[in-house]
Amino acid sequence: MPKSIVITKENFESLQHALIFVNTTAKTQVQDPKQIEIVEYSKARICLRLPASSCAEGHAVMLFVAPEAQRDNLLQFVKTHQGKGVMSITGKIKSVEPNKNETSIVWVDLIQYIEGEWREFLKAYTDKQNQIDKIIKDVKR
């Protein structure tokens, strides 16, 4: 008899973070985390969807990454919780590709960050993907 599988809504809740993007070269920023989306990430790089004209190749940037629950008051959370629940990243824009709806796909090379925090960030997303993959595999049995 096949193994019984219990699937809950929580199994498919997405893992999300809220971000603030600061372009230190152009002295501009995107403070509304609803305008910033993580598209992809790797060992020392992150890909974001940002409003068009937020940056250009070679620009120096800072990212502040906080839990999704802080999205509505993110700017205040970043100001008061630096070093406690907020990951700060200094990076350099590797490439900018125009996208639909007045957005750009932006690759950021990570230059300065706390490696342990970044590893935890990557692990959380990897663990979530592995959990979903396991459920799909079990359902197919």
MOHU-V849269 format. One record per pair of residues at least 6 apart in sequence whose ideal C-beta (glycine too) atoms are under 6 Angstrom apart, sorted by the first residue. I is the first residue (numbers start at 1). GAP is how many residues later the second one is. Records with the same first field share a line. If there is no record, write none. Layout:
I: GAP ; GAP
This chain:
5: 133
11: 124
15: 109 ; 110 ; 113
16: 52
17: 48 ; 51
18: 15 ; 48 ; 50 ; 52 ; 53 ; 56
19: 14 ; 17 ; 44 ; 46
20: 11 ; 44 ; 58
21: 9 ; 15
22: 7 ; 40
23: 32 ; 36 ; 38
24: 36
25: 34 ; 35
30: 6 ; 24
31: 44
33: 38 ; 41
35: 16
36: 12 ; 14
37: 12
39: 8 ; 10
40: 7
44: 66
45: 64
46: 62
47: 60
48: 58
49: 54 ; 56
50: 54 ; 56
52: 50 ; 51 ; 52
55: 38
57: 36 ; 38 ; 39
59: 34
60: 32
61: 30
62: 28
63: 26
64: 14 ; 22 ; 24
65: 22
66: 8 ; 11 ; 20
70: 7
78: 8
87: 30
89: 21 ; 24
90: 21 ; 22
91: 17 ; 18 ; 19 ; 20
92: 17 ; 19
94: 13 ; 15
95: 12
96: 8 ; 10
97: 8
98: 6
99: 6
